[in-house]
C-alpha cells in the first residue's frame, strides 16, 4: 500500500462532486472561508487591544471598593 497517485485523488474528487454537487461544495467553501476570515479579524483586533493596553497601562478601569478594618 503505497501513497496515492494523482489519478486516485482525481477519482476521489469526482466521487465527492457527484455525491454532494458543486453548489453544496461551493457553499461549504464559502462558509469555511468566512470562518477563517472572521477568526483572523478576531485575532487582529485582540492583538490591537493588547497593544493599546500595554500603552495605557496606567489606566485602570473598574470600581474601587472600600477596605473594611477588622479589630483584632
NUBADO-59871 format. One line per 4 residues: their letters; for each residue x negated, y, z of N, C-alpha, C, O. Coordinates in nm, 2 decimals. Atoms other than C-alpha are relative to their C-alpha. Layout:
BEGIN
A = X,Y,Z,X,Y,Z,X,Y,Z,X,Y,Z; ...
***
This chain:
BEGIN
XXXX = -0.08,-0.12,0.00,0.00,0.00,0.00,-0.09,0.12,0.00,-0.13,0.17,0.11; 0.08,-0.12,0.01,-0.20,0.30,-0.13,0.09,0.12,0.01,0.21,0.11,0.05; -0.08,-0.13,-0.01,-0.09,0.66,-0.14,0.09,0.01,-0.13,0.07,-0.06,-0.23; -0.10,-0.01,0.11,0.20,0.76,-0.36,-0.06,0.09,-0.11,-0.12,0.19,-0.09
XXXX = 0.05,-0.07,0.11,0.12,0.88,-0.71,0.11,0.11,-0.03,0.21,0.12,0.03; -0.09,-0.11,0.04,0.28,1.18,-0.88,0.13,-0.05,-0.06,0.24,0.01,-0.04; -0.12,0.06,0.06,0.53,0.95,-1.06,0.10,-0.04,0.11,0.22,-0.03,0.10; -0.09,0.04,-0.12,0.66,0.82,-0.72,0.07,0.12,0.05,0.19,0.12,0.08
XXXX = -0.06,-0.13,-0.05,0.71,1.18,-0.60,0.11,0.05,-0.09,0.21,0.10,-0.05; -0.10,-0.05,0.10,0.90,1.27,-0.92,0.13,-0.08,0.01,0.23,-0.03,0.00; -0.12,0.09,-0.01,1.13,0.97,-0.88,0.07,0.04,0.13,0.20,0.04,0.13; -0.06,-0.03,-0.13,1.19,1.06,-0.51,0.08,0.14,-0.02,0.19,0.15,0.03
XXXX = -0.07,-0.13,0.03,1.27,1.43,-0.62,0.12,-0.02,-0.08,0.22,0.05,-0.05; -0.12,0.02,0.09,1.51,1.31,-0.89,0.11,-0.06,0.08,0.23,-0.02,0.07; -0.11,0.06,-0.08,1.70,1.09,-0.64,0.06,0.10,0.10,0.18,0.10,0.12; -0.05,-0.10,-0.09,1.72,1.37,-0.39,0.09,0.10,-0.07,0.20,0.14,-0.02
XXXX = -0.09,-0.09,0.08,1.86,1.61,-0.66,0.13,-0.06,-0.04,0.23,0.00,-0.03; -0.13,0.07,0.04,2.11,1.35,-0.77,0.09,-0.02,0.12,0.21,-0.01,0.10; -0.08,0.02,-0.11,2.23,1.29,-0.42,0.06,0.13,0.05,0.18,0.14,0.08; -0.04,-0.13,-0.06,2.25,1.65,-0.29,0.05,0.10,-0.10,0.14,0.18,-0.06
XXXX = -0.04,-0.10,0.09,2.29,1.85,-0.60,-0.09,0.13,0.01,-0.14,0.15,0.12; 0.09,-0.11,0.00,2.09,2.16,-0.70,0.06,0.12,0.09,-0.02,0.19,0.15; -0.06,-0.11,-0.07,2.34,2.41,-0.54,-0.02,-0.02,0.15,-0.06,0.08,0.22; 0.02,0.02,-0.15,2.32,2.25,-0.19,-0.15,0.01,0.03,-0.18,0.06,0.14
XXXX = 0.14,-0.01,-0.02,1.94,2.22,-0.22,-0.04,0.15,0.00,-0.13,0.19,0.08; 0.04,-0.14,0.00,1.92,2.59,-0.31,0.05,0.07,0.13,-0.02,0.15,0.18; -0.05,-0.06,-0.13,2.14,2.69,-0.01,-0.09,-0.04,0.12,-0.11,0.04,0.20; 0.09,0.04,-0.11,1.92,2.48,0.22,-0.13,0.08,0.00,-0.18,0.12,0.10
XXXX = 0.13,-0.08,0.01,1.61,2.66,0.08,0.02,0.14,0.04,-0.07,0.19,0.11; -0.03,-0.14,-0.04,1.77,3.00,0.13,0.01,0.01,0.15,-0.04,0.10,0.21; -0.02,0.00,-0.14,1.87,2.92,0.48,-0.14,-0.02,0.08,-0.17,0.05,0.17; 0.13,0.02,-0.06,1.52,2.79,0.57,-0.09,0.12,-0.02,-0.16,0.16,0.07
XXXX = 0.07,-0.12,0.02,1.36,3.09,0.41,0.04,0.12,0.09,-0.04,0.19,0.14; -0.05,-0.11,-0.09,1.58,3.33,0.61,-0.04,-0.03,0.14,-0.07,0.07,0.21; 0.04,0.03,-0.14,1.50,3.15,0.93,-0.15,0.03,0.02,-0.19,0.08,0.12; 0.14,-0.03,-0.01,1.13,3.17,0.86,-0.03,0.15,0.01,-0.11,0.20,0.08
XXXX = 0.01,-0.14,0.00,1.16,3.54,0.78,0.04,0.06,0.13,-0.03,0.15,0.18; -0.05,-0.05,-0.12,1.36,3.61,1.09,-0.10,-0.03,0.12,-0.12,0.05,0.20; 0.10,0.04,-0.10,1.10,3.42,1.30,-0.12,0.09,-0.01,-0.17,0.14,0.10; 0.11,-0.09,0.02,0.82,3.63,1.15,0.03,0.14,0.05,-0.06,0.20,0.11
XXXX = -0.03,-0.14,-0.05,1.00,3.96,1.22,0.01,0.00,0.15,-0.03,0.10,0.21; -0.01,0.01,-0.14,1.07,3.85,1.57,-0.14,0.00,0.07,-0.16,0.06,0.17; 0.13,0.01,-0.05,0.71,3.77,1.63,-0.07,0.14,-0.01,-0.14,0.18,0.08; 0.06,-0.13,0.02,0.60,4.10,1.48,0.05,0.11,0.10,-0.02,0.18,0.15
XXXX = -0.06,-0.09,-0.10,0.84,4.30,1.70,-0.04,-0.02,0.14,-0.06,0.07,0.22; 0.05,0.04,-0.14,0.73,4.11,2.01,-0.15,0.05,0.01,-0.18,0.10,0.12; 0.14,-0.04,-0.01,0.36,4.19,1.93,0.00,0.16,0.01,-0.08,0.21,0.09; 0.00,-0.14,-0.01,0.45,4.56,1.88,0.05,0.04,0.14,-0.01,0.14,0.19
XXXX = -0.04,-0.04,-0.14,0.63,4.57,2.22,-0.11,-0.03,0.10,-0.12,0.05,0.19; 0.11,0.03,-0.09,0.33,4.41,2.39,-0.10,0.11,-0.01,-0.16,0.16,0.09; 0.10,-0.11,0.02,0.10,4.68,2.23,0.05,0.12,0.07,-0.02,0.20,0.13; -0.06,-0.12,-0.06,0.34,4.95,2.35,-0.01,-0.01,0.15,-0.04,0.09,0.21
XXXX = 0.01,0.02,-0.15,0.35,4.81,2.70,-0.14,0.02,0.05,-0.17,0.07,0.16; 0.14,-0.02,-0.03,-0.03,4.80,2.70,-0.04,0.15,0.01,-0.12,0.19,0.09; 0.03,-0.15,0.00,-0.04,5.17,2.61,0.07,0.07,0.11,0.02,0.17,0.16; -0.08,-0.07,-0.10,0.23,5.27,2.85,0.00,-0.08,0.14,0.10,-0.09,0.20
XXXX = 0.00,0.09,-0.12,0.11,5.05,3.14,0.02,0.08,0.13,0.04,0.02,0.24; -0.02,-0.08,-0.12,0.16,5.35,3.39,0.15,0.01,0.03,0.19,0.04,0.14; -0.15,-0.01,-0.01,0.54,5.34,3.33,0.05,-0.13,0.05,0.03,-0.24,0.00; -0.06,0.12,-0.06,0.73,5.10,3.55,0.15,0.03,0.00,0.20,0.12,0.06
XXXX = -0.15,-0.01,0.01,1.10,5.05,3.47,0.06,-0.09,0.11,0.00,-0.20,0.14; -0.07,0.09,-0.10,1.33,4.92,3.74,0.05,0.09,0.11,0.05,0.21,0.10; -0.05,-0.07,-0.12,1.47,5.01,4.07,-0.08,-0.03,0.12,-0.11,-0.15,0.15; 0.08,0.02,-0.12,1.28,5.06,4.39,0.09,-0.03,0.11,0.20,0.04,0.13
XXXX = -0.09,0.03,-0.12,1.43,4.90,4.70,-0.08,0.05,0.13,-0.20,0.04,0.13; 0.07,-0.04,-0.13,1.36,5.03,5.05,-0.05,-0.12,0.07,0.02,-0.22,0.08; 0.06,0.11,-0.08,1.14,4.82,5.26,0.06,0.02,0.15,0.04,0.12,0.21; -0.05,-0.01,-0.13,1.30,4.74,5.59,-0.11,-0.04,0.10,-0.18,-0.13,0.07
XXXX = 0.10,0.02,-0.10,1.09,4.75,5.90,0.06,-0.10,0.10,0.17,-0.09,0.15; -0.05,0.10,-0.10,1.12,4.45,6.13,-0.08,0.02,0.13,-0.20,0.06,0.13; 0.06,-0.01,-0.13,1.05,4.47,6.50,-0.06,-0.13,0.05,0.01,-0.23,0.04; 0.06,0.13,-0.04,0.81,4.22,6.64,-0.01,0.00,0.15,-0.06,-0.10,0.21
***
